[in-house]
């Protein structure tokens, strides 16, 4: 789901960096406002490592292989810290394993990071909307929604970006067909990520519930 | 009466066409003579795969000649194994773009004056097993270290 170098026009790459720069500034400002900004750093580091490893595991689903993203999970558990964690994870992936690229780092960060921040807002809604359920049910439902929504939104942004920037030299129909096949291949993964987020948050609720409150 | 008049016009036109055909046909038939020449050329075969090792079957391939990186000289589709074959007709750096479903890469293939290029040329510098091992170890150590940090509790 990472966009490599050479796929997007230069204007889009520059726009991606501009958006990522703005969000980085805002996220760091929000983090700085917390009472102890350093307290969450180990958790963010652990989940940044999980993001890095998770994104390196290929799951073969034709026509291409897909890999875990886990941005919904990071967003749910880290809040604003999810942004720097994803940014650092993406930079290391581009440099070390060639997933994505340096020209598209801003676009990839916006594509993966902004849905993560939105997933956090959705996860927080359990305090208001989840009152009707038992705490574990409420946590499970909103974890699933956050995990699934994070990846689902990323997939939609990816397809929007690719479809609207298809060069005229390419056979549009062939590329659109391949993109649709890839979109369909990601639907099971959206459920997998939702379920994975549920399992992890329920585990944390049992062993270290304070980690769920960021 | 009108029908007879039309029949006469049609048969006249048909006769005229037949006459022209009869005169012209031998000349056209002579122009259909075929000559086939042959010469041997060095072809370049590329093979595109995803980093998981799966071939990019059916991917769109565009080949750019050295002096014109804007307009593709050849376009086509990779086969089931992700392979595509083309014949560079001049020396220089040929660019080959492979793309499928928002994934893709560009390879620069240097072709010498003699039309040859390095055998098994590849533009990717894949990680060695040692590099991958060190990286996985570093990440695992990061996870273990962070987990230990949480286990120690507050002091």
Interface residues (C-beta under 8 A of the other chain):
Chain A: X3 X4 X6 X7 X42 X43 X45 X46 X49 X50 X52 X53 X58 X60 X63 X64 X65 X96 X97 X98 X99 X158 X159 X161 X162 X169 X170 X171 X174 X175 X178 X179 X181 X182 X208
Chain B: X50 X51 X52 X54 X57 X58 X60 X62 X72 X75 X77 X97 X99 X100 X101 X102 X103 X104 X105 X106 X124 X127 X135 X139 X142 X143 X146 X147 X149 X150
